[in-house]
Amino acid sequence: MAKKKGRVFSGARPTGRQHLGNYLGAIKNYVALQDDYETIYCIVDIHALTTVETTQDLRQNTYEMALDWLAAGIRPEESIVFVQSHVPQVTELHTLLSMVTPLGKLTDLPTFKEKVRQNPKNVNYGLVGYPVLMTADIVLYKADTVPVGIDQAPHIEFAREIVRSFNYRYKTKVLIEPQMKATKVPKVLGIDGQKKMGKSLDNHIELAATPEETQKRIMQMVTDPQRIKRTDPGDPDVCNVFSMHKIFSPADEVEMIDTECRRAGIGCVDCKKRFAANLNKHLEPFRAKRAELEENPDHIWDVLHDGADRARKIAEQTMEEVRAAVQLP
């Protein structure tokens, strides 16, 4: 077996059933990274508490997300897959890291300001300290690589600053500065063709939807807004459906649609039907695997509990080194 390049950590909030945006933005990359890296994937339920007002769906959402991850190809015998709160050492490290993190820097972060704009009535202590907990997530497992889109670069640099502050104050090298692995994340718009695909906007396409449900959602997708009649030439370059064709359809079909759309040789309805057929074909193995896994729900929780056991061993070793560096009695 080839030597692994390093250790990857990535986490995602438990949002339940995953959609096309989740798949293209993260899950597909999670699966690919397993071949070259030690991989640790975490469902960050504590992070979710910073913005949710009710937790009644938290357990089910965690289960659904794990189910989709496994169905998509994450291999629990190779990757550590677990729930954040199942490894309590992360909150201990979060507390210690908070002692070397200036409050002013936290409140100046663009992401914090954006969250305040979105939820002005729910600006809680946990929201302010979110980046510190994120840093604890990464460094607790001695991860040296974090795969993120280029827009997330400031988050990783801030985590590196926290690590440097901790190591400097306590004259240690126990914590590793994580490196960003820039990933090319396609911009996945929702069926409205304007905003990022997401459940809160109900403009998403679930991976686990039936073929009929998938086609129905795709038929609602906005195409070229300037193309009014079937006989009008279209512009594939501004069409959200065509952008998905380039990912899920065969190259020769993409070329045909590009040519025929521009001269009104193909209409938007046919274009959508072709995309629905190709997407459903692509998702067939995922849906079959998901149905198989869903027959034994206990297995999903067993995977998460086993992952937590493995994660805790790494976490406790790190915390022993951290406590010694801080010189806690």
Secondary structure, 3 states (H helix, E strand, C coil): CCCCCCEEEEEECCCCCCEHHHHHHHHHHHHHHCCCCEEEEEECHHHHCCCCCCCCCHHHHHHHHHHHHHHHCCCCCCCEEEEHHHCCHHHHHHHHHHCCCCHHHHHHCHHHHHHHHHCCCCCCHHHHCHHHHHHHHHHCCCCCEEEECHHHHHHHHHHHHHHHHHHHHCCCCCCCCCEEEECCCCCCECCCCCCECCHHHCCCCECCCCHHHHHHHHHCCCCCCCCCCCCCCCCHHHCHHHHHHHHHCCHHHHHHHHHHHHCCCCCHHHHHHHHHHHHHHHHHHHHHHHHHHHCCHHHHHHHHHHHHHHHHHHHHHHHHHHHHHHCCC
